[in-house]
């Protein structure tokens, strides 16, 4: 089955969420390109701390998963390759529209070459939305620009 057939096989809510994710991802990519990295924390909101993740309410699980899959589906089908930050920002916007609070995390780790590698991920309580990673490998970037241990 081709991409169109796969898309048409989705239920109506998943098709709508996919279109929403496509537009949210495109907007988030443009925003990330316009804002210099040194201003990301101020512009996109402070990075959450691991302990700040609120509990997931049972009736939020289905819309959180729908958003996660819509973002992944949209990212695979855009002509560009949105990285972790636009995906997290787009998903956060979609969740906000549904009245669901999420926690945006931005972290850094040193690669074997000594260069900093940055990553962003989004969670609702313990549920991953975007950017699945080993959180312990990243030092969280805090709102004042410092790093958490």
C-alpha positions in Angstrom: 0.0 0.0 0.0 1.4 3.4 -1.0 1.6 6.5 1.2 -1.8 7.8 0.1 -3.4 4.4 0.8 -1.8 4.3 4.2 -3.0 7.8 5.0 -6.5 7.1 3.8 -6.6 3.9 6.0 -6.2 6.2 9.1 -9.2 7.2 11.0 -10.5 10.7 10.6 -9.0 12.0 13.9 -5.5 10.7 12.8 -5.8 12.3 9.4 -6.7 15.6 10.9 -3.9 15.3 13.5 -1.4 14.5 10.7 -2.4 17.7 8.8 -2.2 19.7 12.0 1.3 18.2 12.6 2.5 19.0 9.1 1.5 22.7 9.5 2.8 22.9 13.1 6.2 21.3 12.1 6.6 23.7 9.1 5.9 26.7 11.4 8.2 25.4 14.1 11.0 24.8 11.6 10.7 28.3 10.3 10.7 29.7 13.8 13.8 27.7 14.8 15.6 29.0 11.7 14.7 32.6 12.5 15.8 32.5 16.2 19.5 32.3 17.0 20.4 29.3 19.2 21.6 31.6 22.0 18.0 32.9 22.3 16.2 29.5 22.1 15.7 29.1 25.9 14.2 32.6 26.2 12.1 32.3 23.0 10.8 28.8 23.3 10.4 28.6 27.1 12.5 27.4 29.8 13.8 23.9 29.9 11.9 21.7 32.3 13.7 19.7 35.0 13.2 15.9 35.2 11.4 16.3 38.6 9.0 18.9 37.1 7.2 16.4 34.9 3.6 16.3 36.0 1.7 13.0 36.2 -0.2 11.9 33.2 -3.9 11.9 33.6 -5.5 8.7 32.3 -7.8 10.5 29.7 -4.7 12.3 28.3 -3.0 9.1 27.2 -4.9 8.7 23.9 -4.5 12.3 22.7 -0.8 12.3 23.7 -0.2 9.2 21.7 -2.2 10.5 18.8 0.0 13.7 18.8 3.2 11.6 19.0 2.3 9.4 16.0 1.1 12.5 14.0 4.4 14.3 14.6 6.4 11.2 13.6 4.2 10.6 10.5 4.5 14.3 9.5 8.2 14.4 10.0 8.7 11.4 7.7 6.6 13.0 5.0 7.9 16.6 4.9 10.4 17.5 2.2 12.8 18.7 4.9 14.1 16.7 7.8 12.9 18.4 11.0 15.2 17.8 13.9 14.3 17.3 17.5 13.5 21.0 18.5 10.9 21.7 15.8 9.3 18.3 16.6 9.1 19.1 20.3 7.8 22.6 19.6 5.1 21.4 17.2 4.0 18.7 19.5 3.9 21.1 22.5 1.6 23.4 20.4 -0.7 20.6 19.4 -0.9 19.4 23.1 -1.6 23.0 24.3 -4.5 23.1 21.8 -5.9 20.0 23.5 -5.5 21.5 27.0 -2.6 19.2 27.9 0.5 20.5 29.7 3.8 19.2 28.6 7.4 19.5 29.7 10.0 20.6 27.1 13.6 19.5 27.9 16.7 20.8 26.2 20.0 19.1 27.0 23.6 18.9 25.9 26.2 16.2 26.0 29.8 16.1 24.8 30.5 13.8 21.8 33.7 11.7 21.5 35.1 14.6 19.4 34.6 17.0 22.4 31.9 19.0 20.6 28.6 19.7 22.4 25.6 17.9 21.0 22.2 19.3 21.8 18.9 17.5 22.0 15.3 18.5 22.8 12.5 16.2 23.9 8.9 16.6 25.1 7.1 14.6 27.7 3.7 14.6 29.4 4.4 13.1 32.8 6.4 9.9 32.1 5.0 9.6 28.6 7.4 10.4 25.8 6.0 12.6 23.0 9.1 13.4 20.9 12.9 13.0 21.1 13.1 9.6 22.9 16.6 9.4 24.4 18.6 8.3 27.4 17.9 11.4 29.6 20.8 10.5 31.9 23.3 11.2 29.1 22.3 14.8 28.8 22.9 17.8 31.1 19.8 19.8 31.1 20.0 23.4 30.0 18.4 25.6 32.5 16.7 29.0 31.9 19.7 31.0 33.0 22.0 29.3 30.6 23.7 27.1 33.2 23.7 23.3 33.0 22.2 20.9 35.6 24.5 18.2 36.9 
